[in-house]
Amino acid sequence: MASPLKRNPTTGELFLQLRNHPHIVLTPPRLEDAPFIPPLLNDPRVYVWLKGPPYPYQLSDAEAWLAGVKQTADAVIRELEGADPNAEPIIVDACPVRTIRQINADGTDVFLGDICIDRWGFPIILDENARPKDQLVKDNYERKAGDPNIIWTIGDYLAPSHHGQGIMSDALSTLLNDWGIPRMRVGHIIATTHKGNVGSVRVFEKNGFRMVGTVDDYEEVRGQLQSFHVVERRPSA
C-alpha cells in the first residue's frame, strides 16, 4: 500500500532509502526535530541560498513549520494505510517522507535537512502572456491528485557538513523516481535557485532539469535585491 516506502522494524516509521547512499533515508517529519533546524537555517552556508524561511530562524519557527508539514505527512500516511491492499497503488497528492537523515551504525539517526515536492505557486512568471498569477495559482491548486496538468516545484536544504557528497542529487533522484513519478504522477516541475548557487543548479541538471531563464533583481530578501535562476523539467526528461 505504501510501496516503495519501507517500515523501520523497531519504530514502525516509514522511510525511503536513497539509491546511492544507503545510509541516508527520507522519513516523515518529527516534532522533536525542532531543535536541530535553527542551527542549519541560521548557518550562512545555508540561509544565503534560501528565500522563504525567516532570519534569524527561531525554535518557535521550527515548531510551527513542523506542525504543519507533519499534519500533511500524517494525512497521506492515513490515506495509504486505508487503501485496499489488493488494488492498484493509489495516487496521492504529497510525499509523506521528506526529512533527510543519516543512519548511524548503532541505528540512531542524525537530522540533515529537508526535501519536498509541492505545487508550484508561481513566485516567478517568465511568460509575459500568461494569465494573472492569482488565476494560475488557483487553477494549479484546484487540480485533483494525479492530474498531468499540475505544475510542481522542489524545495530543499542540507546540512553543510554533508555538502559536496552527492547526497542532494541522490535525494532528488530517489524522491522523483521512486515516489513522485509513480505515486504522485509528477511530471512538469519548475523550481528556482538563487543566481550564483552553482551547486543547486548542478543538482537540478543531473536530474533532467534545464535552465529556462534568469530574473535579475527580482525580489528583496533580507534587505537585498536577489536574482534567481529558473529551472524546468518536463515529463519527457
N, C-alpha and C positions, 0 to 999 in steps of 0.2 A: 504493500500500500504506500510505503514511503520510499521505495527503491528509487535511486541508488543509495539513499541515506542508510547508514548503519547505526546500530544502537550500542552504546557503551554497556558492556555486560555487568559492570559494577554499579554505575549510576543510573542506567536506563536512558541517558541523554542521547539524542540523535546527533550524528556528526557526518561530515563529508570529508574524506581523506584526500589530500592533494595528490595529483597523479605522479608528480616527480619529486615531491618532498613528503614522503610517507609519515614523517614525524610532525608534520603540520596538518591541522584539521580546521574545518569550519564547524562551529557549533551554534546553537541558539544563544542569544544574549542572556546574561545572568545579571540580576540586580546587584549581586555582590561584586560585579566588575567595576562599579563606580570609582573606587579609589585609584584604579590603575589608569583611568582615562585622562585626567587632568595633566599628569606629568608628560604624557605624549603630546597632547594638543597644546601645551604651553611650550613645547620644545621648538626652537626656531627652525630646526631641520624639517619640521612637520607643518607647523601652522602657517609658515610663509607661503605654502602652496595650497592652502585651504581657503575657501571663500565663505563658507557658511557658518562654522562654529564661532561663538563669541570669543573674544580675547581680552583679558586673560580668562581662561576657562576654569570655572569653579566646580567643586564637588556637586553642588546643587544642580548645575547644568547637566552633569553626567547622570545624576539620579533621575532627572526629569526626562532626559533623552532615552535612557534605558527603559523607563516605564512605558514609553510609547512604542519603541521597537519590539519590546518583549510582548506587548499585547498583540501586535501584528503577527509575530512568530508563533505565539501560542494559538492564535486563531487558525493559522494554516495547519499546525500540527493536529488540532482537533478535527479539522476537515479531512486530513489524510487518514487519521485513525478511525474516522467514522465512515470511510469509503468501503464499498463492497470489495473484500479481498479477492473475490473470484472474477471481478470485472476488470476491464482495461484500466490502467492507471489514470486517475483523474488529472485534469489540467487545473492548476491553481494560479493565483494572481501574485504570489510572492515566494521568496525563498526563506524557509524557517531557520536556515543556518547562515550566519554572516560574520560571526566573531572569529577572528584568526587566532589560533592558539598553537603553541608548541607543546608537544607531549614529551615529557621527560622519561628517563629510563625507569623511574620508580612509579610511573603512572600519573604523577601530578602534572599540571599544565601551567603555561605562562601566557598571559594576555598579550597579544602582539598588535592588534589593530582590528580593522573592520573593512568589509567589502560588501556592497549590496547592489541589487538591481531594483531600480524604482522607475515609475513612469516619468517621462520627460516633462518638465514643467515650462519649457520654452523660455529659459532665462536669457537666451540669445537667439535672435531670429535673423538668419542671413538672407532669406528670400524677401526682397522688398515688396513682392506682390502677394505675400502671404496674408491670410485673413487676420483680423485683430487677435492679439495674444490671448485675451480672455476667452475667445471662442475656440482657439486652438487647444488651450488647456482643458476647457470644459469637455470638448469632444474626446480628447485623449483619455481623460479620467473616467468618462462615462462608458467607454467601450468595455465589453464583458471579457472576462479572462479567456485567453486563447485567441482573441481577435487578432488576425495578422496585421491589422492597421495600427495597432498600438505602437507607439514610439517609446522606447525605453532609454534609460541612462544608467551610468555606473558611478558609484561613489566609493572611495577607498582611502585608507591611510595605513601605514605600517610603522612599527617601532624602528627608529634609526639604527638600533643595534642589529637589525636584520635587513637593512638596505643592501643592495648590491649582490644578493644571493639568488636572484631569480624567483623569489617567493611570490611576489605580487603578480608576475606574469603567469606563474603556475596557478595561483589562486583564481585569477580571472578566467584562464582557460578551463580549469576544473568547474568553476561555477557556471560558466556558459554551456559547456559541452555535456556536463553530467546532470545539470539541473535546469538551467534557464531555457535551453532549447527544447529538451524532451518533456519537461514537466510544466513549463510556463508558455511554451510556443514563442519564445523571444526571437524576434527577427531583426527589425530595424532598431538600431541603437545610435544615439547621439550623445556625446559627452564633451565636457570642456576641461581644459587644464591650463594653468597659468602659463603665459608666454615665458619661455626660458626653462620650463620644467622638462628637461630633456629625458630624464628617467621615466616620467609618466607617459610621455609621447611614445617612447620605445615599448613600454608595456602594452599600450593600445595597438601599436603597429604589429607587434608579434602575434596579436590575436585577431588580425584581419581588419583592423580599422585603418582608415586613410584620413589624412588631413584635408579638410574641406574649406578652411578659412581661418583667418586670424583677425580679431577685432581689437584694435588698439585703444587704450584709454577708455575702456568701456564702462567700468564701474569702480566706485571708490570702496576700497577695502582697508580697514584700519587706518583711515586718514589719507590714503594714497590711491590715485587712479591706477587701476590694474588693466593689463591686456590679457586676452585669452585666446588660446587655440581651440578650434572646434574640430573634433574627430567624429567619424561616422563609420558604422558597419552595417552593411546591407545583408539580407538573408542569404544571398548567394556567396558571401565572403567565406 
